[in-house]
Amino acid sequence: MTIKANFSLKDQSGAALVIALIIMIVLTVVALASSFTSIFEMKLSGNKRGMTDAFYTADGGVQAVLPDIVNFNDSSYTLIADSGSLPQELRNESINSVNYDPTLSLAAGVSFTVQPNVDIYHTTMTGAPRNSGSSATGNYEYSYFIINSNGRDQIDSSLIPSNCLVREKVVRLLPTSQGGN
């Protein structure tokens, strides 16, 4: 009887199968991990593309509003009675009126699939801008504006499209009735 027991311990006919199965399991785990990593990287790069697209759309909205001087005339603004209607970040600014529908002057060949939402806020600030090198007592008046441009991803291929808000402060220099220096 002891001879039969030793004989079965020396038999290695199933060892190759077990080693092959272990190697296949390891290779399957490696393949799944690389597949999940690739999918994650593709989603990440898609999100980055969407965020970049939204940023440039918002920045394009600011750049499209700046060249048209009509956007900064007081006649196109609505008075704000309550600062509670302003975005949270602008409630500490001294805003008195807003232009909700400025003209977007787009360069030739430029278009948006989804137009940026642009608002221009007029503030009650006065005086020369800091570090501008000009005197507040010169023959100029200064009008201060805050441009809010909210852009969206133009391709809109994801379930949740990317949004970006660009806020820029602008000063308009106006000569007084006495003329400039």
Buried (B, 14 or more C-beta within 10 A) or exposed (E): EEEEEEEEEEEEEEEEEEEEEEEEEEEEEEEEEEEEEEEEEEEEEBBEBBBEBBBBBBBBBBBBBBEEEEBBEEEBBEEBEEEEEBBEEBEEBEBBBBBEEBBBBBEEEEEBEBBBBBBBBBBEBEEBBEEEEEEEEBEBBBBBBBBBBBBBBBBEEEEEBBBBBBBBEBEEBEEEEEEEE
